[in-house]
Amino acid sequence: MDKSIAPMVRKIFIIISVVWMAAMGWLQFGNLNENDVLTPHSAAVRERMDTECTGSFGQRYDCKETIVIRTVRHSLINMVMRLGIVCVVPILLALIFQNLTRPGGKLSAGGYVPKAPPPAKRTFSSRPTSTARTAMPAAEPEPEEETPPEDDDMSWKKAAQRHVTRGKPAGEE
């Protein structure tokens, strides 16, 4: 396939992903009922603890702890499965697109691109044998910037000093 098809395929995958996430997000999380997400403080869990747990204090405590752990685990698995339904298809589409456009993929130009060889390891024997050191040339001094010639009549400086010493006029405040 031609390389110019890749942007079009990418846009199609993005549109499919956004529509999928919106639709499945609404179906999975927009219509939750009480039994989908249970907490230890839910009425159904409290009722179950009251009816199933009998015996001594230790037995009731262990029974209630088991019910709470199972309830929380069930709710967690339920939410993770719903999140997976919403997110897995867009992730798979992104991986497919990446696989198609990688070098050597069906939508890439140029076919197979071999991997670069690893860099050569240097050992002491591979260092240059020359021991002569070359002196670095001395850096030339940078030319000094020319200073502008000083103003012979210092009228501007005197005017500024007069302004500072007498204060601002009433109109400048």
C-alpha positions in Angstrom: 0.0 0.0 0.0 1.0 3.6 -0.5 2.4 5.8 2.3 -0.3 8.4 1.6 -3.0 6.0 2.9 -1.6 6.0 6.5 -3.1 9.4 7.5 -6.5 8.3 6.2 -6.3 5.0 8.1 -5.2 6.9 11.2 -8.2 9.2 11.1 -10.6 6.2 10.6 -9.0 4.4 13.6 -9.4 7.6 15.7 -13.0 8.0 14.7 -13.8 4.4 15.5 -12.0 4.6 18.8 -13.8 7.8 19.9 -17.2 6.4 18.9 -16.5 3.1 20.7 -15.3 4.8 23.9 -18.3 7.1 23.9 -20.9 4.3 23.3 -19.4 1.7 25.5 -18.6 4.2 28.2 -22.3 5.2 28.3 -23.4 1.6 28.2 -21.0 0.4 30.9 -20.9 3.3 33.3 -24.0 5.4 32.5 -26.5 2.8 33.5 -25.0 1.3 36.7 -27.5 -0.2 39.1 -27.2 -0.9 42.9 -26.0 -4.5 42.5 -23.2 -3.7 40.1 -21.1 -1.7 42.6 -21.6 -2.8 46.2 -19.7 -1.4 49.2 -19.5 -2.7 52.7 -22.0 0.0 53.7 -24.7 -0.9 51.1 -28.1 -2.1 52.3 -27.8 -5.4 50.5 -24.4 -6.2 52.1 -25.6 -5.2 55.5 -28.6 -7.5 55.2 -26.5 -10.3 54.0 -24.1 -9.9 57.0 -27.1 -9.9 59.4 -28.7 -13.1 57.9 -25.6 -15.2 57.2 -23.4 -14.4 60.2 -24.3 -16.2 63.4 -22.4 -17.7 66.4 -19.9 -16.2 68.7 -18.4 -12.8 68.3 -15.2 -14.2 66.6 -17.3 -16.3 64.2 -19.5 -13.3 63.3 -16.5 -11.1 62.8 -14.8 -13.6 60.5 -18.0 -14.1 58.5 -18.5 -10.4 58.1 -14.9 -9.9 57.1 -15.2 -12.6 54.5 -18.4 -11.0 53.1 -16.8 -7.5 52.9 -13.7 -8.9 51.2 -15.7 -10.8 48.6 -18.0 -7.8 48.0 -15.1 -5.4 47.4 -13.3 -7.9 45.2 -16.5 -8.5 43.2 -17.0 -4.8 42.7 -13.4 -4.2 41.7 -13.5 -7.0 39.1 -16.8 -5.7 37.8 -15.4 -2.2 37.3 -12.1 -3.4 35.8 -14.1 -5.5 33.3 -16.2 -2.5 32.4 -13.1 -0.4 31.9 -11.5 -3.1 29.8 -14.6 -3.2 27.5 -14.3 0.6 27.0 -10.5 0.8 26.5 -9.3 -2.5 24.9 -10.6 -1.9 21.4 -9.0 1.6 21.0 -5.7 0.2 22.4 -5.8 -2.7 19.9 -6.5 -0.3 17.1 -3.6 1.9 18.1 -1.3 -1.2 18.2 -2.5 -2.3 14.8 -1.9 1.1 13.3 1.6 1.2 14.8 2.3 -2.2 13.4 1.1 -1.2 10.0 3.1 2.0 9.8 6.4 0.7 11.3 9.3 0.2 9.0 8.6 -3.0 7.0 4.8 -2.8 7.8 2.2 -2.9 5.1 1.6 0.9 5.1 5.3 1.9 5.3 7.4 2.9 2.3 10.8 1.3 1.9 10.1 -2.2 3.2 12.3 -3.8 5.7 14.8 -1.6 7.5 17.6 -3.5 9.3 18.5 -2.8 12.9 21.7 -0.7 13.4 24.7 -2.7 14.6 25.8 -2.3 18.2 28.6 0.2 18.8 32.2 -1.1 18.8 33.7 -1.6 22.2 37.0 0.3 22.8 39.9 -1.4 24.5 43.3 0.0 25.5 44.8 -1.5 22.3 42.4 0.4 20.1 43.6 3.8 21.3 45.7 5.9 19.0 49.4 5.2 19.4 50.6 8.7 18.8 51.9 10.3 22.0 52.8 13.7 20.6 50.6 16.4 22.0 49.7 19.3 19.8 49.5 22.7 21.4 46.2 24.4 21.0 46.5 27.7 19.2 46.2 30.7 21.5 42.9 32.4 21.3 42.9 35.9 19.9 41.8 38.5 22.3 38.3 39.9 21.4 38.3 43.4 20.2 37.2 45.9 22.8 33.9 47.6 22.1 34.3 51.3 21.2 32.7 53.5 23.8 30.7 56.4 22.5 32.3 59.7 22.8 31.2 61.6 25.9 28.9 64.5 25.4 30.8 67.7 25.9 28.0 69.8 27.1 26.5 68.1 30.1 23.3 70.0 29.9 21.2 66.8 29.9 22.9 65.6 33.1 22.5 68.9 34.9 18.8 69.1 33.9 18.2 65.6 35.3 20.0 66.5 38.6 17.9 69.6 38.9 14.7 67.6 38.3 15.6 65.1 41.0 16.6 67.7 43.6 13.6 70.0 43.2 11.0 67.2 43.0 8.4 66.5 40.4 6.1 69.3 39.3 2.5 69.0 40.4 1.3 68.0 36.9 3.6 64.9 36.6 2.3 63.0 39.7 
